[in-house]
């Protein structure tokens, strides 16, 4: 069974990575006139940031 603190850390790391990547992609999309795609990617960024903040805190238990 996976260590719960590792799962929380992995979840936070993935959400943070998705937030960063989607922000970059949104900028790229908007700079080339793909405004709707840019908007959707910005929504992805916001959701990922929210998920990263809401990840359960590591318990330190093994």
N, C-alpha and C positions, 0 to 999 in steps of 0.2 A: 504494500500500500504506500502511496506517495506521502512524503512528509508534508503536512499542511502548510508549514511556513514556506517550503519550496514552491508549492502550488500558488500561494498568494504572491510570492515574489515573481514567479513566472508570469502570472496573470498581469501584474502591474507592469512588468518589463515589456510584455507584448503590447499592452494597451498604450504605453508610452511610445513605443516604436511606431505603432499604427498612427498615433496622433502626429508624430513628427513627419512621417512619410506622407500622410494625407495632406498635411499643410503644404509641403513642397509640391505635391501633385496639383493641389488647388491653385497655387501660384502659377504653375506652368500652364494649366488649363486656361485660366483667366487671361494670361498674357498672350495667348493665341486666339482669343475670342470665343473660347468654349465656356461661356458664362454659366450655363446650367450645370455642366459637369463640375466647374469650379465650386458652385454653390453646394452641390451634393457632397463633394469631397470636404468642404468646410463643415458640413453637418457630421460627416464621419469623424473629423477631427474633434469636434465638440463632444461627441458620444464617447470617443476613445479617452479623452481627458477626464470625462466624468467617471468612466469605468476605472481608470487608474486611481482616482481619488477614493472611490468606493470599495477598492479591494480590501478584503479582510486583513487586519493587522497580523503579522507573524506572531505565533504564540511562543516560539522558542522550544517547543516540545518535539521530541523525536520518537 
